[in-house]
């Protein structure tokens, strides 16, 4: 059987890893929410007659980037 090591001296690093992981999970959730909101806003603009090219120009991205954002 493998010997159990005393990791207590590394506890601050483990605590920080847990904290950073939780922050990363929260940021991922927020990123999904913002992506959904972005799609809804872009779709509303398109429904109002704004072209993908116009949206892309305003955002400083390519029309293909707008297509990909809408497809997700």
PQR file of N, CA, C, O and H, with PARSE charges and radii, in Angstrom:
ATOM      1  N   UNK A   1       0.841  -1.178   0.000 -0.4000 1.5000
ATOM      2  CA  UNK A   1       0.000   0.000   0.000 -0.0000 2.0000
ATOM      3  C   UNK A   1       0.888   1.245   0.000  0.5500 1.7000
ATOM      4  O   UNK A   1       1.937   1.257   0.645 -0.5500 1.4000
ATOM      5  N   UNK A   2       0.481   2.281  -0.711 -0.4000 1.5000
ATOM      6  CA  UNK A   2       1.272   3.498  -0.812 -0.0000 2.0000
ATOM      7  C   UNK A   2       1.246   4.267   0.504  0.5500 1.7000
ATOM      8  O   UNK A   2       0.239   4.310   1.211 -0.5500 1.4000
ATOM      9  H   UNK A   2      -0.371   2.271  -1.235  0.4000 1.0000
ATOM     10  N   UNK A   3       2.371   4.861   0.797 -0.4000 1.5000
ATOM     11  CA  UNK A   3       2.505   5.636   2.025 -0.0000 2.0000
ATOM     12  C   UNK A   3       1.794   6.982   1.852  0.5500 1.7000
ATOM     13  O   UNK A   3       1.941   7.634   0.818 -0.5500 1.4000
ATOM     14  H   UNK A   3       3.189   4.826   0.223  0.4000 1.0000
ATOM     15  N   UNK A   4       1.032   7.394   2.856 -0.4000 1.5000
ATOM     16  CA  UNK A   4       0.357   8.683   2.828 -0.0000 2.0000
ATOM     17  C   UNK A   4       1.347   9.764   3.230  0.5500 1.7000
ATOM     18  O   UNK A   4       1.997   9.679   4.272 -0.5500 1.4000
ATOM     19  H   UNK A   4       0.914   6.865   3.696  0.4000 1.0000
ATOM     20  N   UNK A   5       1.449  10.781   2.382 -0.4000 1.5000
ATOM     21  CA  UNK A   5       2.379  11.868   2.664 -0.0000 2.0000
ATOM     22  C   UNK A   5       1.692  12.965   3.456  0.5500 1.7000
ATOM     23  O   UNK A   5       0.487  13.184   3.331 -0.5500 1.4000
ATOM     24  H   UNK A   5       0.921  10.850   1.536  0.4000 1.0000
ATOM     25  N   UNK A   6       2.465  13.636   4.256 -0.4000 1.5000
ATOM     26  CA  UNK A   6       1.963  14.793   4.998 -0.0000 2.0000
ATOM     27  C   UNK A   6       2.038  16.012   4.078  0.5500 1.7000
ATOM     28  O   UNK A   6       3.120  16.514   3.775 -0.5500 1.4000
ATOM     29  H   UNK A   6       3.444  13.459   4.357  0.4000 1.0000
ATOM     30  N   UNK A   7       0.894  16.464   3.650 -0.4000 1.5000
ATOM     31  CA  UNK A   7       0.834  17.599   2.738 -0.0000 2.0000
ATOM     32  C   UNK A   7       0.440  18.894   3.437  0.5500 1.7000
ATOM     33  O   UNK A   7       0.159  19.896   2.779 -0.5500 1.4000
ATOM     34  H   UNK A   7       0.014  16.056   3.895  0.4000 1.0000
ATOM     35  N   UNK A   8       0.419  18.876   4.754 -0.4000 1.5000
ATOM     36  CA  UNK A   8      -0.059  20.039   5.511 -0.0000 2.0000
ATOM     37  C   UNK A   8       0.750  21.297   5.227  0.5500 1.7000
ATOM     38  O   UNK A   8       0.211  22.403   5.280 -0.5500 1.4000
ATOM     39  H   UNK A   8       0.647  18.062   5.288  0.4000 1.0000
ATOM     40  N   UNK A   9       2.025  21.144   4.928 -0.4000 1.5000
ATOM     41  CA  UNK A   9       2.831  22.340   4.652 -0.0000 2.0000
ATOM     42  C   UNK A   9       2.446  22.976   3.307  0.5500 1.7000
ATOM     43  O   UNK A   9       2.812  24.118   3.026 -0.5500 1.4000
ATOM     44  H   UNK A   9       2.463  20.246   4.885  0.4000 1.0000
ATOM     45  N   UNK A  10       1.708  22.228   2.484 -0.4000 1.5000
ATOM     46  CA  UNK A  10       1.274  22.738   1.180 -0.0000 2.0000
ATOM     47  C   UNK A  10      -0.178  23.222   1.206  0.5500 1.7000
ATOM     48  O   UNK A  10      -0.738  23.579   0.170 -0.5500 1.4000
ATOM     49  H   UNK A  10       1.411  21.300   2.712  0.4000 1.0000
ATOM     50  N   UNK A  11      -0.778  23.230   2.396 -0.4000 1.5000
ATOM     51  CA  UNK A  11      -2.197  23.581   2.508 -0.0000 2.0000
ATOM     52  C   UNK A  11      -2.527  24.944   1.903  0.5500 1.7000
ATOM     53  O   UNK A  11      -3.548  25.065   1.225 -0.5500 1.4000
ATOM     54  H   UNK A  11      -0.323  22.940   3.238  0.4000 1.0000
ATOM     55  N   UNK A  12      -1.711  25.969   2.117 -0.4000 1.5000
ATOM     56  CA  UNK A  12      -2.037  27.257   1.485 -0.0000 2.0000
ATOM     57  C   UNK A  12      -2.116  27.165  -0.050  0.5500 1.7000
ATOM     58  O   UNK A  12      -2.974  27.799  -0.664 -0.5500 1.4000
ATOM     59  H   UNK A  12      -0.881  25.871   2.667  0.4000 1.0000
ATOM     60  N   UNK A  13      -1.247  26.399  -0.649 -0.4000 1.5000
ATOM     61  CA  UNK A  13      -1.277  26.239  -2.105 -0.0000 2.0000
ATOM     62  C   UNK A  13      -2.539  25.489  -2.529  0.5500 1.7000
ATOM     63  O   UNK A  13      -3.166  25.860  -3.521 -0.5500 1.4000
ATOM     64  H   UNK A  13      -0.550  25.884  -0.150  0.4000 1.0000
ATOM     65  N   UNK A  14      -2.922  24.441  -1.795 -0.4000 1.5000
ATOM     66  CA  UNK A  14      -4.145  23.708  -2.117 -0.0000 2.0000
ATOM     67  C   UNK A  14      -5.381  24.595  -1.947  0.5500 1.7000
ATOM     68  O   UNK A  14      -6.303  24.546  -2.760 -0.5500 1.4000
ATOM     69  H   UNK A  14      -2.413  24.140  -0.989  0.4000 1.0000
ATOM     70  N   UNK A  15      -5.393  25.397  -0.895 -0.4000 1.5000
ATOM     71  CA  UNK A  15      -6.508  26.309  -0.674 -0.0000 2.0000
ATOM     72  C   UNK A  15      -6.626  27.300  -1.830  0.5500 1.7000
ATOM     73  O   UNK A  15      -7.722  27.570  -2.323 -0.5500 1.4000
ATOM     74  H   UNK A  15      -4.644  25.437  -0.234  0.4000 1.0000
ATOM     75  N   UNK A  16      -5.486  27.834  -2.251 -0.4000 1.5000
ATOM     76  CA  UNK A  16      -5.493  28.792  -3.366 -0.0000 2.0000
ATOM     77  C   UNK A  16      -5.932  28.110  -4.659  0.5500 1.7000
ATOM     78  O   UNK A  16      -6.657  28.710  -5.452 -0.5500 1.4000
ATOM     79  H   UNK A  16      -4.597  27.615  -1.850  0.4000 1.0000
ATOM     80  N   UNK A  17      -5.508  26.874  -4.885 -0.4000 1.5000
ATOM     81  CA  UNK A  17      -5.952  26.126  -6.070 -0.0000 2.0000
ATOM     82  C   UNK A  17      -7.463  25.961  -6.076  0.5500 1.7000
ATOM     83  O   UNK A  17      -8.100  26.131  -7.116 -0.5500 1.4000
ATOM     84  H   UNK A  17      -4.919  26.386  -4.241  0.4000 1.0000
ATOM     85  N   UNK A  18      -8.040  25.633  -4.929 -0.4000 1.5000
ATOM     86  CA  UNK A  18      -9.498  25.491  -4.844 -0.0000 2.0000
ATOM     87  C   UNK A  18     -10.194  26.819  -5.145  0.5500 1.7000
ATOM     88  O   UNK A  18     -11.191  26.865  -5.865 -0.5500 1.4000
ATOM     89  H   UNK A  18      -7.523  25.495  -4.085  0.4000 1.0000
ATOM     90  N   UNK A  19      -9.654  27.886  -4.587 -0.4000 1.5000
ATOM     91  CA  UNK A  19     -10.225  29.214  -4.802 -0.0000 2.0000
ATOM     92  C   UNK A  19     -10.166  29.607  -6.283  0.5500 1.7000
ATOM     93  O   UNK A  19     -11.149  30.086  -6.847 -0.5500 1.4000
ATOM     94  H   UNK A  19      -8.843  27.849  -4.002  0.4000 1.0000
ATOM     95  N   UNK A  20      -9.015  29.401  -6.893 -0.4000 1.5000
ATOM     96  CA  UNK A  20      -8.841  29.751  -8.300 -0.0000 2.0000
ATOM     97  C   UNK A  20      -9.735  28.887  -9.184  0.5500 1.7000
ATOM     98  O   UNK A  20     -10.295  29.377 -10.164 -0.5500 1.4000
ATOM     99  H   UNK A  20      -8.216  29.012  -6.435  0.4000 1.0000
ATOM    100  N   UNK A  21      -9.873  27.616  -8.848 -0.4000 1.5000
ATOM    101  CA  UNK A  21     -10.749  26.730  -9.619 -0.0000 2.0000
ATOM    102  C   UNK A  21     -12.190  27.216  -9.554  0.5500 1.7000
ATOM    103  O   UNK A  21     -12.873  27.265 -10.577 -0.5500 1.4000
ATOM    104  H   UNK A  21      -9.418  27.218  -8.051  0.4000 1.0000
ATOM    105  N   UNK A  22     -12.655  27.573  -8.373 -0.4000 1.5000
ATOM    106  CA  UNK A  22     -14.024  28.066  -8.218 -0.0000 2.0000
ATOM    107  C   UNK A  22     -14.226  29.354  -9.011  0.5500 1.7000
ATOM    108  O   UNK A  22     -15.274  29.543  -9.629 -0.5500 1.4000
ATOM    109  H   UNK A  22     -12.099  27.534  -7.542  0.4000 1.0000
ATOM    110  N   UNK A  23     -13.240  30.231  -8.999 -0.4000 1.5000
ATOM    111  CA  UNK A  23     -13.335  31.461  -9.786 -0.0000 2.0000
ATOM    112  C   UNK A  23     -13.402  31.141 -11.277  0.5500 1.7000
ATOM    113  O   UNK A  23     -14.169  31.770 -12.006 -0.5500 1.4000
ATOM    114  H   UNK A  23     -12.389  30.078  -8.498  0.4000 1.0000
ATOM    115  N   UNK A  24     -12.619  30.183 -11.733 -0.4000 1.5000
ATOM    116  CA  UNK A  24     -12.631  29.799 -13.144 -0.0000 2.0000
ATOM    117  C   UNK A  24     -13.984  29.223 -13.536  0.5500 1.7000
ATOM    118  O   UNK A  24     -14.490  29.512 -14.620 -0.5500 1.4000
ATOM    119  H   UNK A  24     -11.996  29.672 -11.141  0.4000 1.0000
ATOM    120  N   UNK A  25     -14.571  28.414 -12.668 -0.4000 1.5000
ATOM    121  CA  UNK A  25     -15.895  27.852 -12.938 -0.0000 2.0000
ATOM    122  C   UNK A  25     -16.918  28.975 -13.034  0.5500 1.7000
ATOM    123  O   UNK A  25     -17.756  28.974 -13.935 -0.5500 1.4000
ATOM    124  H   UNK A  25     -14.160  28.180 -11.787  0.4000 1.0000
ATOM    125  N   UNK A  26     -16.857  29.925 -12.123 -0.4000 1.5000
ATOM    126  CA  UNK A  26     -17.794  31.057 -12.141 -0.0000 2.0000
ATOM    127  C   UNK A  26     -17.604  31.889 -13.411  0.5500 1.7000
ATOM    128  O   UNK A  26     -18.587  32.313 -14.020 -0.5500 1.4000
ATOM    129  H   UNK A  26     -16.176  29.926 -11.391  0.4000 1.0000
ATOM    130  N   UNK A  27     -16.368  32.124 -13.814 -0.4000 1.5000
ATOM    131  CA  UNK A  27     -16.109  32.895 -15.033 -0.0000 2.0000
ATOM    132  C   UNK A  27     -16.639  32.162 -16.261  0.5500 1.7000
ATOM    133  O   UNK A  27     -17.150  32.792 -17.187 -0.5500 1.4000
ATOM    134  H   UNK A  27     -15.570  31.780 -13.319  0.4000 1.0000
ATOM    135  N   UNK A  28     -16.522  30.857 -16.275 -0.4000 1.5000
ATOM    136  CA  UNK A  28     -17.047  30.075 -17.402 -0.0000 2.0000
ATOM    137  C   UNK A  28     -18.568  30.207 -17.476  0.5500 1.7000
ATOM    138  O   UNK A  28     -19.130  30.335 -18.564 -0.5500 1.4000
ATOM    139  H   UNK A  28     -16.107  30.345 -15.523  0.4000 1.0000
ATOM    140  N   UNK A  29     -19.229  30.175 -16.321 -0.4000 1.5000
ATOM    141  CA  UNK A  29     -20.686  30.362 -16.293 -0.0000 2.0000
ATOM    142  C   UNK A  29     -21.062  31.740 -16.831  0.5500 1.7000
ATOM    143  O   UNK A  29     -21.979  31.870 -17.642 -0.5500 1.4000
ATOM    144  H   UNK A  29     -18.772  30.071 -15.438  0.4000 1.0000
ATOM    145  N   UNK A  30     -20.351  32.758 -16.375 -0.4000 1.5000
ATOM    146  CA  UNK A  30     -20.628  34.110 -16.839 -0.0000 2.0000
ATOM    147  C   UNK A  30     -20.379  34.242 -18.338  0.5500 1.7000
ATOM    148  O   UNK A  30     -21.145  34.900 -19.041 -0.5500 1.4000
ATOM    149  H   UNK A  30     -19.606  32.652 -15.717  0.4000 1.0000
ATOM    150  N   UNK A  31     -19.316  33.621 -18.823 -0.4000 1.5000
ATOM    151  CA  UNK A  31     -19.007  33.689 -20.255 -0.0000 2.0000
ATOM    152  C   UNK A  31     -20.142  33.079 -21.072  0.5500 1.7000
ATOM    153  O   UNK A  31     -20.508  33.622 -22.115 -0.5500 1.4000
ATOM    154  H   UNK A  31     -18.694  33.086 -18.251  0.4000 1.0000
ATOM    155  N   UNK A  32     -20.703  31.965 -20.620 -0.4000 1.5000
ATOM    156  CA  UNK A  32     -21.841  31.361 -21.328 -0.0000 2.0000
ATOM    157  C   UNK A  32     -23.051  32.280 -21.306  0.5500 1.7000
ATOM    158  O   UNK A  32     -23.745  32.423 -22.313 -0.5500 1.4000
ATOM    159  H   UNK A  32     -20.406  31.523 -19.773  0.4000 1.0000
ATOM    160  N   UNK A  33     -23.305  32.901 -20.167 -0.4000 1.5000
ATOM    161  CA  UNK A  33     -24.441  33.818 -20.069 -0.0000 2.0000
ATOM    162  C   UNK A  33     -24.252  35.016 -21.003  0.5500 1.7000
ATOM    163  O   UNK A  33     -25.189  35.424 -21.690 -0.5500 1.4000
ATOM    164  H   UNK A  33     -22.742  32.785 -19.350  0.4000 1.0000
ATOM    165  N   UNK A  34     -23.046  35.575 -21.026 -0.4000 1.5000
ATOM    166  CA  UNK A  34     -22.781  36.726 -21.882 -0.0000 2.0000
ATOM    167  C   UNK A  34     -22.852  36.349 -23.356  0.5500 1.7000
ATOM    168  O   UNK A  34     -23.315  37.141 -24.176 -0.5500 1.4000
ATOM    169  H   UNK A  34     -22.285  35.244 -20.468  0.4000 1.0000
ATOM    170  N   UNK A  35     -22.401  35.155 -23.698 -0.4000 1.5000
ATOM    171  CA  UNK A  35     -22.475  34.703 -25.089 -0.0000 2.0000
ATOM    172  C   UNK A  35     -23.931  34.586 -25.529  0.5500 1.7000
ATOM    173  O   UNK A  35     -24.278  34.958 -26.650 -0.5500 1.4000
ATOM    174  H   UNK A  35     -22.025  34.511 -23.032  0.4000 1.0000
ATOM    175  N   UNK A  36     -24.771  34.074 -24.652 -0.4000 1.5000
ATOM    176  CA  UNK A  36     -26.198  33.961 -24.975 -0.0000 2.0000
ATOM    177  C   UNK A  36     -26.817  35.348 -25.141  0.5500 1.7000
ATOM    178  O   UNK A  36     -27.596  35.573 -26.067 -0.5500 1.4000
ATOM    179  H   UNK A  36     -24.490  33.772 -23.741  0.4000 1.0000
ATOM    180  N   UNK A  37     -26.477  36.263 -24.261 -0.4000 1.5000
ATOM    181  CA  UNK A  37     -26.998  37.631 -24.363 -0.0000 2.0000
ATOM    182  C   UNK A  37     -26.504  38.294 -25.652  0.5500 1.7000
ATOM    183  O   UNK A  37     -27.264  38.984 -26.332 -0.5500 1.4000
ATOM    184  H   UNK A  37     -25.845  36.079 -23.508  0.4000 1.0000
ATOM    185  N   UNK A  38     -25.244  38.083 -25.979 -0.4000 1.5000
ATOM    186  CA  UNK A  38     -24.670  38.646 -27.207 -0.0000 2.0000
ATOM    187  C   UNK A  38     -25.435  38.133 -28.424  0.5500 1.7000
ATOM    188  O   UNK A  38     -25.781  38.910 -29.313 -0.5500 1.4000
ATOM    189  H   UNK A  38     -24.626  37.522 -25.427  0.4000 1.0000
ATOM    190  N   UNK A  39     -25.700  36.816 -28.467 -0.4000 1.5000
ATOM    191  CA  UNK A  39     -26.458  36.241 -29.586 -0.0000 2.0000
ATOM    192  C   UNK A  39     -27.843  36.860 -29.691  0.5500 1.7000
ATOM    193  O   UNK A  39     -28.297  37.206 -30.782 -0.5500 1.4000
ATOM    194  H   UNK A  39     -25.419  36.185 -27.744  0.4000 1.0000
ATOM    195  N   UNK A  40     -28.517  36.998 -28.542 -0.4000 1.5000
ATOM    196  CA  UNK A  40     -29.859  37.581 -28.546 -0.0000 2.0000
ATOM    197  C   UNK A  40     -29.840  39.009 -29.072  0.5500 1.7000
ATOM    198  O   UNK A  40     -30.701  39.391 -29.864 -0.5500 1.4000
ATOM    199  H   UNK A  40     -28.148  36.716 -27.657  0.4000 1.0000
ATOM    200  N   UNK A  41     -28.870  39.794 -28.641 -0.4000 1.5000
ATOM    201  CA  UNK A  41     -28.766  41.181 -29.100 -0.0000 2.0000
ATOM    202  C   UNK A  41     -28.483  41.248 -30.599  0.5500 1.7000
ATOM    203  O   UNK A  41     -29.089  42.042 -31.318 -0.5500 1.4000
ATOM    204  H   UNK A  41     -28.170  39.483 -27.997  0.4000 1.0000
ATOM    205  N   UNK A  42     -27.556  40.409 -31.063 -0.4000 1.5000
ATOM    206  CA  UNK A  42     -27.247  40.403 -32.493 -0.0000 2.0000
ATOM    207  C   UNK A  42     -28.451  39.947 -33.304  0.5500 1.7000
ATOM    208  O   UNK A  42     -28.735  40.510 -34.362 -0.5500 1.4000
ATOM    209  H   UNK A  42     -27.064  39.764 -30.478  0.4000 1.0000
ATOM    210  N   UNK A  43     -29.158  38.937 -32.821 -0.4000 1.5000
ATOM    211  CA  UNK A  43     -30.325  38.452 -33.547 -0.0000 2.0000
ATOM    212  C   UNK A  43     -31.409  39.526 -33.601  0.5500 1.7000
ATOM    213  O   UNK A  43     -32.094  39.670 -34.614 -0.5500 1.4000
ATOM    214  H   UNK A  43     -28.928  38.480 -31.962  0.4000 1.0000
ATOM    215  N   UNK A  44     -31.563  40.271 -32.523 -0.4000 1.5000
ATOM    216  CA  UNK A  44     -32.543  41.364 -32.511 -0.0000 2.0000
ATOM    217  C   UNK A  44     -32.171  42.426 -33.541  0.5500 1.7000
ATOM    218  O   UNK A  44     -33.043  42.959 -34.227 -0.5500 1.4000
ATOM    219  H   UNK A  44     -31.006  40.154 -31.700  0.4000 1.0000
ATOM    220  N   UNK A  45     -30.882  42.734 -33.650 -0.4000 1.5000
ATOM    221  CA  UNK A  45     -30.445  43.702 -34.660 -0.0000 2.0000
ATOM    222  C   UNK A  45     -30.731  43.188 -36.064  0.5500 1.7000
ATOM    223  O   UNK A  45     -31.213  43.931 -36.919 -0.5500 1.4000
ATOM    224  H   UNK A  45     -30.174  42.301 -33.093  0.4000 1.0000
ATOM    225  N   UNK A  46     -30.435  41.923 -36.296 -0.4000 1.5000
ATOM    226  CA  UNK A  46     -30.682  41.325 -37.613 -0.0000 2.0000
ATOM    227  C   UNK A  46     -32.177  41.341 -37.918  0.5500 1.7000
ATOM    228  O   UNK A  46     -32.579  41.640 -39.042 -0.5500 1.4000
ATOM    229  H   UNK A  46     -30.044  41.319 -35.602  0.4000 1.0000
ATOM    230  N   UNK A  47     -33.001  41.021 -36.921 -0.4000 1.5000
ATOM    231  CA  UNK A  47     -34.458  41.035 -37.101 -0.0000 2.0000
ATOM    232  C   UNK A  47     -34.966  42.437 -37.449  0.5500 1.7000
ATOM    233  O   UNK A  47     -36.009  42.590 -38.083 -0.5500 1.4000
ATOM    234  H   UNK A  47     -32.674  40.778 -36.007  0.4000 1.0000
ATOM    235  N   UNK A  48     -34.211  43.457 -37.024 -0.4000 1.5000
ATOM    236  CA  UNK A  48     -34.583  44.839 -37.313 -0.0000 2.0000
ATOM    237  C   UNK A  48     -33.977  45.334 -38.634  0.5500 1.7000
ATOM    238  O   UNK A  48     -34.133  46.498 -39.001 -0.5500 1.4000
ATOM    239  H   UNK A  48     -33.363  43.333 -36.508  0.4000 1.0000
ATOM    240  N   UNK A  49     -33.284  44.433 -39.340 -0.4000 1.5000
ATOM    241  CA  UNK A  49     -32.767  44.788 -40.648 -0.0000 2.0000
ATOM    242  C   UNK A  49     -31.303  45.178 -40.702  0.5500 1.7000
ATOM    243  O   UNK A  49     -30.811  45.561 -41.764 -0.5500 1.4000
ATOM    244  H   UNK A  49     -33.156  43.487 -39.042  0.4000 1.0000
ATOM    245  N   UNK A  50     -30.600  45.092 -39.595 -0.4000 1.5000
ATOM    246  CA  UNK A  50     -29.164  45.396 -39.591 -0.0000 2.0000
ATOM    247  C   UNK A  50     -28.434  44.177 -40.143  0.5500 1.7000
ATOM    248  O   UNK A  50     -28.718  43.048 -39.744 -0.5500 1.4000
ATOM    249  H   UNK A  50     -31.000  44.781 -38.732  0.4000 1.0000
ATOM    250  N   UNK A  51     -27.506  44.398 -41.047 -0.4000 1.5000
ATOM    251  CA  UNK A  51     -26.806  43.272 -41.666 -0.0000 2.0000
ATOM    252  C   UNK A  51     -25.695  42.748 -40.761  0.5500 1.7000
ATOM    253  O   UNK A  51     -25.205  43.447 -39.874 -0.5500 1.4000
ATOM    254  H   UNK A  51     -27.274  45.315 -41.371  0.4000 1.0000
ATOM    255  N   UNK A  52     -25.313  41.502 -41.011 -0.4000 1.5000
ATOM    256  CA  UNK A  52     -24.180  40.926 -40.290 -0.0000 2.0000
ATOM    257  C   UNK A  52     -22.918  41.736 -40.552  0.5500 1.7000
ATOM    258  O   UNK A  52     -22.097  41.915 -39.653 -0.5500 1.4000
ATOM    259  H   UNK A  52     -25.711  40.934 -41.731  0.4000 1.0000
ATOM    260  N   UNK A  53     -22.759  42.220 -41.764 -0.4000 1.5000
ATOM    261  CA  UNK A  53     -21.587  43.023 -42.116 -0.0000 2.0000
ATOM    262  C   UNK A  53     -21.548  44.317 -41.293  0.5500 1.7000
ATOM    263  O   UNK A  53     -20.489  44.726 -40.818 -0.5500 1.4000
ATOM    264  H   UNK A  53     -23.426  42.074 -42.494  0.4000 1.0000
ATOM    265  N   UNK A  54     -22.714  44.956 -41.131 -0.4000 1.5000
ATOM    266  CA  UNK A  54     -22.774  46.182 -40.332 -0.0000 2.0000
ATOM    267  C   UNK A  54     -22.453  45.906 -38.865  0.5500 1.7000
ATOM    268  O   UNK A  54     -21.733  46.673 -38.225 -0.5500 1.4000
ATOM    269  H   UNK A  54     -23.575  44.623 -41.517  0.4000 1.0000
ATOM    270  N   UNK A  55     -22.980  44.830 -38.349 -0.4000 1.5000
ATOM    271  CA  UNK A  55     -22.686  44.456 -36.960 -0.0000 2.0000
ATOM    272  C   UNK A  55     -21.192  44.191 -36.815  0.5500 1.7000
ATOM    273  O   UNK A  55     -20.563  44.659 -35.866 -0.5500 1.4000
ATOM    274  H   UNK A  55     -23.564  44.207 -38.869  0.4000 1.0000
ATOM    275  N   UNK A  56     -20.632  43.446 -37.746 -0.4000 1.5000
ATOM    276  CA  UNK A  56     -19.200  43.122 -37.700 -0.0000 2.0000
ATOM    277  C   UNK A  56     -18.359  44.392 -37.725  0.5500 1.7000
ATOM    278  O   UNK A  56     -17.399  44.524 -36.966 -0.5500 1.4000
ATOM    279  H   UNK A  56     -21.143  43.065 -38.517  0.4000 1.0000
ATOM    280  N   UNK A  57     -18.719  45.314 -38.592 -0.4000 1.5000
ATOM    281  CA  UNK A  57     -17.971  46.560 -38.708 -0.0000 2.0000
ATOM    282  C   UNK A  57     -18.009  47.328 -37.387  0.5500 1.7000
ATOM    283  O   UNK A  57     -16.984  47.836 -36.933 -0.5500 1.4000
ATOM    284  H   UNK A  57     -19.499  45.207 -39.209  0.4000 1.0000
ATOM    285  N   UNK A  58     -19.178  47.411 -36.778 -0.4000 1.5000
ATOM    286  CA  UNK A  58     -19.321  48.120 -35.501 -0.0000 2.0000
ATOM    287  C   UNK A  58     -18.511  47.466 -34.386  0.5500 1.7000
ATOM    288  O   UNK A  58     -17.966  48.153 -33.521 -0.5500 1.4000
ATOM    289  H   UNK A  58     -20.011  46.998 -37.147  0.4000 1.0000
ATOM    290  N   UNK A  59     -18.435  46.140 -34.409 -0.4000 1.5000
ATOM    291  CA  UNK A  59     -17.727  45.412 -33.347 -0.0000 2.0000
ATOM    292  C   UNK A  59     -16.248  45.212 -33.650  0.5500 1.7000
ATOM    293  O   UNK A  59     -15.480  44.790 -32.785 -0.5500 1.4000
ATOM    294  H   UNK A  59     -18.877  45.582 -35.111  0.4000 1.0000
ATOM    295  N   UNK A  60     -15.854  45.520 -34.886 -0.4000 1.5000
ATOM    296  CA  UNK A  60     -14.440  45.358 -35.248 -0.0000 2.0000
ATOM    297  C   UNK A  60     -14.045  43.909 -35.454  0.5500 1.7000
ATOM    298  O   UNK A  60     -12.908  43.520 -35.187 -0.5500 1.4000
ATOM    299  H   UNK A  60     -16.477  45.863 -35.589  0.4000 1.0000
ATOM    300  N   UNK A  61     -14.992  43.110 -35.933 -0.4000 1.5000
ATOM    301  CA  UNK A  61     -14.720  41.700 -36.224 -0.0000 2.0000
ATOM    302  C   UNK A  61     -15.168  41.415 -37.654  0.5500 1.7000
ATOM    303  O   UNK A  61     -15.717  42.287 -38.327 -0.5500 1.4000
ATOM    304  H   UNK A  61     -15.916  43.426 -36.150  0.4000 1.0000
ATOM    305  N   UNK A  62     -14.933  40.205 -38.105 -0.4000 1.5000
ATOM    306  CA  UNK A  62     -15.349  39.838 -39.456 -0.0000 2.0000
ATOM    307  C   UNK A  62     -16.809  39.389 -39.463  0.5500 1.7000
ATOM    308  O   UNK A  62     -17.373  39.039 -38.426 -0.5500 1.4000
ATOM    309  H   UNK A  62     -14.487  39.497 -37.558  0.4000 1.0000
ATOM    310  N   UNK A  63     -17.399  39.408 -40.640 -0.4000 1.5000
ATOM    311  CA  UNK A  63     -18.765  38.916 -40.798 -0.0000 2.0000
ATOM    312  C   UNK A  63     -18.824  37.439 -40.440  0.5500 1.7000
ATOM    313  O   UNK A  63     -19.808  36.966 -39.872 -0.5500 1.4000
ATOM    314  H   UNK A  63     -16.940  39.693 -41.482  0.4000 1.0000
ATOM    315  N   UNK A  64     -17.756  36.713 -40.780 -0.4000 1.5000
ATOM    316  CA  UNK A  64     -17.707  35.293 -40.439 -0.0000 2.0000
ATOM    317  C   UNK A  64     -17.733  35.095 -38.919  0.5500 1.7000
ATOM    318  O   UNK A  64     -18.326  34.134 -38.429 -0.5500 1.4000
ATOM    319  H   UNK A  64     -16.957  37.097 -41.243  0.4000 1.0000
ATOM    320  N   UNK A  65     -17.094  35.998 -38.177 -0.4000 1.5000
ATOM    321  CA  UNK A  65     -17.128  35.906 -36.707 -0.0000 2.0000
ATOM    322  C   UNK A  65     -18.557  36.079 -36.204  0.5500 1.7000
ATOM    323  O   UNK A  65     -18.979  35.401 -35.267 -0.5500 1.4000
ATOM    324  H   UNK A  65     -16.612  36.778 -38.575  0.4000 1.0000
ATOM    325  N   UNK A  66     -19.296  36.990 -36.829 -0.4000 1.5000
ATOM    326  CA  UNK A  66     -20.698  37.194 -36.444 -0.0000 2.0000
ATOM    327  C   UNK A  66     -21.494  35.923 -36.736  0.5500 1.7000
ATOM    328  O   UNK A  66     -22.311  35.499 -35.919 -0.5500 1.4000
ATOM    329  H   UNK A  66     -18.953  37.541 -37.590  0.4000 1.0000
ATOM    330  N   UNK A  67     -21.258  35.321 -37.889 -0.4000 1.5000
ATOM    331  CA  UNK A  67     -21.952  34.084 -38.235 -0.0000 2.0000
ATOM    332  C   UNK A  67     -21.684  33.004 -37.192  0.5500 1.7000
ATOM    333  O   UNK A  67     -22.602  32.298 -36.774 -0.5500 1.4000
ATOM    334  H   UNK A  67     -20.594  35.665 -38.553  0.4000 1.0000
ATOM    335  N   UNK A  68     -20.433  32.877 -36.774 -0.4000 1.5000
ATOM    336  CA  UNK A  68     -20.077  31.861 -35.778 -0.0000 2.0000
ATOM    337  C   UNK A  68     -20.731  32.162 -34.432  0.5500 1.7000
ATOM    338  O   UNK A  68     -21.206  31.255 -33.748 -0.5500 1.4000
ATOM    339  H   UNK A  68     -19.687  33.450 -37.113  0.4000 1.0000
ATOM    340  N   UNK A  69     -20.753  33.434 -34.059 -0.4000 1.5000
ATOM    341  CA  UNK A  69     -21.373  33.806 -32.780 -0.0000 2.0000
ATOM    342  C   UNK A  69     -22.865  33.479 -32.788  0.5500 1.7000
ATOM    343  O   UNK A  69     -23.415  33.033 -31.781 -0.5500 1.4000
ATOM    344  H   UNK A  69     -20.368  34.170 -34.614  0.4000 1.0000
ATOM    345  N   UNK A  70     -23.504  33.700 -33.916 -0.4000 1.5000
ATOM    346  CA  UNK A  70     -24.933  33.424 -34.018 -0.0000 2.0000
ATOM    347  C   UNK A  70     -25.229  31.924 -34.080  0.5500 1.7000
ATOM    348  O   UNK A  70     -26.308  31.480 -33.688 -0.5500 1.4000
ATOM    349  H   UNK A  70     -23.057  34.062 -34.734  0.4000 1.0000
ATOM    350  N   UNK A  71     -24.271  31.157 -34.569 -0.4000 1.5000
ATOM    351  CA  UNK A  71     -24.479  29.711 -34.740 -0.0000 2.0000
ATOM    352  C   UNK A  71     -24.378  28.941 -33.428  0.5500 1.7000
ATOM    353  O   UNK A  71     -24.918  27.840 -33.319 -0.5500 1.4000
ATOM    354  H   UNK A  71     -23.394  31.517 -34.887  0.4000 1.0000
ATOM    355  N   UNK A  72     -23.709  29.490 -32.449 -0.4000 1.5000
ATOM    356  CA  UNK A  72     -23.483  28.755 -31.186 -0.0000 2.0000
ATOM    357  C   UNK A  72     -24.716  28.679 -30.344  0.5500 1.7000
ATOM    358  O   UNK A  72     -24.688  28.098 -29.259 -0.5500 1.4000
ATOM    359  H   UNK A  72     -23.270  30.384 -32.537  0.4000 1.0000
TER
END
